[in-house]
Amino acid sequence: MGANVNNDDIYRHSGQSDVLFSMNSEDVVPTRHALDIQPGERVFTIASSGMNAITLLLDDPVQVIALDTGHPQICLAKLQSACIKYLSYQETLDFLGVNRHSVLEEKRLEIYESILREHLEKSVRIFWDANKSSLAFGVLHCGRREGKLRTSAHDYFQIALDQRDIDTLLSMGDDMEEQAKFSSEIISTDHFRKAFECLVWKRILAKYDLTKTKNVDYASLWYERLCVIMETMPAKSNYFLEYILTGDISGKYSLPEYLQRENFTVLKQRIDRVQWVEEDLLSWFYNSSSLVSFNKVCFSNVPDWIPTEDFSKLICHISENVELCSRIAFFSAKGRGRYWPADVVERVIRIEHKKEKESVLYDRAPWWEPIRVATVVTAPQR
């Protein structure tokens, strides 16, 4: 199979590898602003696809521990890490799937077989040997979520909008007044809103249990945030927007920070500082042999899925094993509204309201409340 494809290719490979997210759904820029990582610090984060954990190396931490309970996610993260370490910049883009249709699928498989495979540990090698269709397709696009976004771009957005208007929007940003006017008058139509609602309700949230937030109109909340993003942030610097509208990362506009040419050499030098951990979050943190004195901690949106009582206990436990004045952050889906447990505020942590307010200005993804940011105020128990 070569680079020439038809529309059936849009629907092919919707997550056969059981990878849930092949690109992180939260933006690393507000995370970096919120954590304010200093050189030499130790950082904990959720591994997810690996891209955000790798990006945090740009802030020069001495160590990043990236944990995920899902074996496919860890295998993807370790594969991306191997790309940074062993491939050239262009090989990395070609293999991962930037401008996917410009590269023969056989070339991606050749890069895996001839370079990457021998550097992967046995369990990771076994996983990808069994999922070569994902490798051929470009692993940036192999996640279930990316499959939903890709098919929605084809089924909804490219019908609701003229392709020329999509291309125009994605190339804008030098003049934000011009972009805001174009977004509000040309893009934000009733057809576009209905297309976005279809994406949210029929694809993203179709199989989630929303009984606890059954009265929340996620589609409207996320759509309104997307409109703000399109009117206030340069579109050509927003790869989230490009993927929502086109189902691809073309390389013509912005790339995720870890795939930007100017960052590649630095990440290659520091990639061994990431330690990938496959384990349950709560079990790992409560295991005494796992304890590390972290300076900065980011939980992604895990707190959305654990009881408030468990989250409160986890914060208290972490506060006993971090450096004083350490920063903790997490995401919450817009509409779910998870915030800091009341029993730990001021007693264990101090909410950084200014950081939270600032960080939303950097968030290019429409799904999230302002990132939650707090500083530990209790002294570690040694």
N, C-alpha and C positions, 0 to 999 in steps of 0.2 A: 504493500500500500504506500502510495507516495503522497506528495503534498497536495495534489488535486483532490478536492472533496466535493460532495454534494450535500444537500440539506440533511440527508439521513445521518451524516456525521455529527450533526448537532446533538442528536439524541443518543449517539453511541457512547458507551462507557459512562453510565451514571452511577459510579461508585462500586463496581464489582469487587474492588479491593477492600471494601468495608472501611475505607478512610472516611471519616465524617467531615473533616475540614482539611482541604489541601492548601488553603490559604487562610490565615487567621482572620476571623470576622471582626476583631477589634483592632483599632489603629494603634500602632506602637508610638506614634508621636506624642499623644497626650500621656501615655504611660511613662515615657522618658521625662517629660516635663514634670509629671507628678512625683516620680521617684527621685529625680535629681541625683542620679548615681554619680559618685565621685571616684576618681581613680583609686584602685586598690580595695574597693569595697566588695563584699560578698552579697550576691543577689539570688533570690528564689523567684521562680516564675512557673507558670504552667507551660508544658511543652507544646501542646496543640500541634501545629504543622511544623514547628521549628523556626519559622521565620522571625517571630518577635524575639524569641530567646537569643537567636544569633545576632539580631540587630542591636540588642542591649550591649554587645561587646564593643560597639562604637564608643561607649562612655567609659571604657577602660576598667571594668571591674576585674578583680583578680580571679573571680570564679562566678559562674552562673550555674545554678542547679535548676534543671528544667524537668518537671515531673508530669507524667500523664498516666492514667490508669488503663488507657487503651493501647494494646499492642500495635495495631496498624498506625496509630499516631506516632508512637515512638519510632517505629520502623521508617516512617516518612521523615521524621526529624533527623534521624541518624543518616539517612540517605542524603538529605540536603546538606548536612554537615560535611559528609564525604565529598560532595560536589565542590563546596567552598575550598576544602583542603587539597583535593587532588586534580581538579580540572582548571583549565584556563577560564578567563572571564567569558569568552564567547562560547566555549563548550558548555559552561554552566547554563547560560541562557538557552542554548539550543536543546540541551538535555531536559531541562525543567519544563520547557514549553512556552517560552516567551515568543510571540509571533509564531504560534505552533504550526500553522499551515506552510510556513516557509522552509521547514526542515522535514526531510524524509523520516518516516517512522523507523526505518531500518537503521538510520544514523543514531537515533537515541538508543536503540538496542545494542548497537556496536559500541557506543561509549560505555554502556553498562557492562557489557561482557569483557571489553578489553582493558578498562581502567578501573571502574568503581567496584565491581563485584568482589575482587580479591581483597579489598580493604574493608569489607563489611563483616561484622561478626556473624557467626553461624545462624543465629535465629533471624537476623535481619536479612541475610542472604536467602534463607529458605522462604521467607515471606515474599521477597521480590521475585525470586525464581518462579513462584506460583502465581505472580501477578504481572507477567510481562506485558499484558495488554495495557496496563496502567503506565508502564515505562514507555511503551511505544506511543501512547496517546499524549504523554507529557504530564508528569505527576503534579504540576501546578493545578491541573484540571481534573484530577481523578477523584476528588472528594464528592460525597453525596450532595453537600451544599452547593458546590460549584456546578454539579450537574443540573440542579434546580435553577440556578442563576443563568446558566448557559441556555437551557431550553426556554426559560422565560424571556430572555433577550430576543430569541427568535420568534416565539409564539406571541409575545405581547408588545414589547417596546419597539421592535422593528416594524410592527404594523401600526402602532399608535403614532409613531413619529416618522418623519421623512429621514432617510438615511443621511441625506446631506445636512440636515439640521443636527443630527447626532454628531457627525464629524465636525461641524462648526463649533458646537458647544465644547467638545473634548479638546479642541485646539485653543480655547480661549483662556484668558486669565491675566494678560498683560494690562488690560484696561477693565477693572472690576465693575465700573459703572456700566460699561458696554455689556459685559457678561450678565450682570444682574438684569438689565433690560431685556436681553435676549432670552434669558431663562424664564422670566415672568411672562413675556409676551408670546414666545414661540414654543417653549418646551412644556411649561406647566399648564397644559390644556386638560379638559375633561377626559379626553382619551388617554392621556398620559397618567392621570390619577387612577383611572379604572385599570389600566395596565399594571400599575404598581400595586393596587389592591389585589389583583389576581395573583401577583407574585407572592404577596404576604399570606393570603388566606389559602390559596390553592397549592402553593409549593412549600413555602417556608414553615408555616404553622399547621399544615393540614393534619399531621399525626401527633401533635403535642396535646397533652392534657391541660386545658386552659380553664378548668372548672374553678380554680381559685381566683382567677382574674377574668371571669366570663363577661364582665361588663366593660372590659377595656377594649377600645377600638385601636388595636395596634397599627392597623394599616394607616389610619389617619395620623396617629402620632409620628410614625416613621416617615410618612409622606411629607408632613409639615417640616420635619427636621431635614429631609432631603432637599426641600425647596430652599431652606435657609442656607444649606451647604452650597447649593448651586449658585446662590446669589451673593455669597460672601467669601468663598474660597476658590482659588484658581482651579478651573476644571482640568487643565492639562497637568496639574500636580496631584490629581486624585485618581489613583488606580482603582479604588473601590467603585467610583462612578463609571469608569470605563468598563469594568466587568459587569456591572448591573445593566448597562445599556447595550453592550455588545457581546458579553460572554467570553471575552478574551482580554489578554494583555498584549497589545500590539508591539510595544517597545517604541512606538512613535512619540509617546507622551511620557508620563511619569512611570517609574518602576518602583516597587517596594524598596525601601531603603537598603536592604541587604543585597539587592541585585543592582544597585547603582554603581556604575564603573568606578567612581571616585572613592567608594567605600570598600571595594573588593580586596585590595591588597592588605588593608588593615585587618579585615575580618579573617583573611587567610592566615595572618600572623597570630591571631588570637583564638582561632576556632577550638583549639584543644582546651581552652578554659571552660568550655561548656561540659557539664556532666549530665547525661540523660538518665532519668530514673523512671522505671516502669513499676508503679505501685499506687495503691489507694492513697489519696491525699491525707485523710485523717489518720490512717494507720501509720503512715510514714512519719508524720509529725509527732505522733505519740510514742514512737519507737525510740527509746533512749539512745540507741546506737546511731540514729539518724541525725541527732541534734547538731546543728551548726549555728554558730553565732552570726546570723544574717544582719546585714545593714539595711537592706531593702527587700520588700516582699510584695509580689503582685499575684493575686489569685484569679486573674481573668474574671469570668463571670460564674465561677464555681459557687459563690454564696447564693446565687439565684436558686440553686438546686439542693441546698442543705438546710435543715431546720435552723431557725434563729438561735435556739439554745446551743446547738452544736457549734455554730459559728462564733457565738460569744465565748464558749469554752476554748475554742481554737485560738482566738485572739489573746485570751488570758495566758494560754500555754506558750504562745509565741513570745509574748512580752517578757517571759521569764528566760528566754533563750536568744535574745537579740541584743544588739548594742543599744544603749540608751540613746534616745532621739532618732531611732530608726523609723523609717517610713513604711507604711502598709497601704496598699491600694487594691481596688477591685472594680470591676464593671458590673452594671446591672442593666438588663434590657429595658429600654424605654417602655414604660407601662407597668412593669413589675414593681418598680419603686423600692427595691431592697436598699436599706441604708444601714448605718452602724447600729448594732444592738444598744439600746438605751443604757443597759447596766454597765457598759464598759466606757461610755463617754465621760471624759474628764477623770475617771478613776484609773483607767488603763491607757486610754488613747485620747489625744486632742485632735479634733477634726480640723483639717487645714482648709477652711472655707475659701480662702483666697486662691489656693492651688486648684480646688475643684472648679471654681468659677473661671479661672484662666484656662484650664485644660480643655474645656469644651470648645474653646476657640480654635483648637488644633485638630479636633476630631473630624475626620473625613468620612466616617461610616455613619449611616443614619439610624442604627439600631439601638443606640445606647443613651442612657441617662448620663449626665456629667460623671466622669470617673470619680469614685469615692477615694478620698485621700486623708490619711491620718498619721500622726506621729505618736510613737510610744512614749508615755510619760512616767511609767513605773520603772524603777530600777531593776535590772536583771537579778535573779536569785542565783547566786553561785554556790 
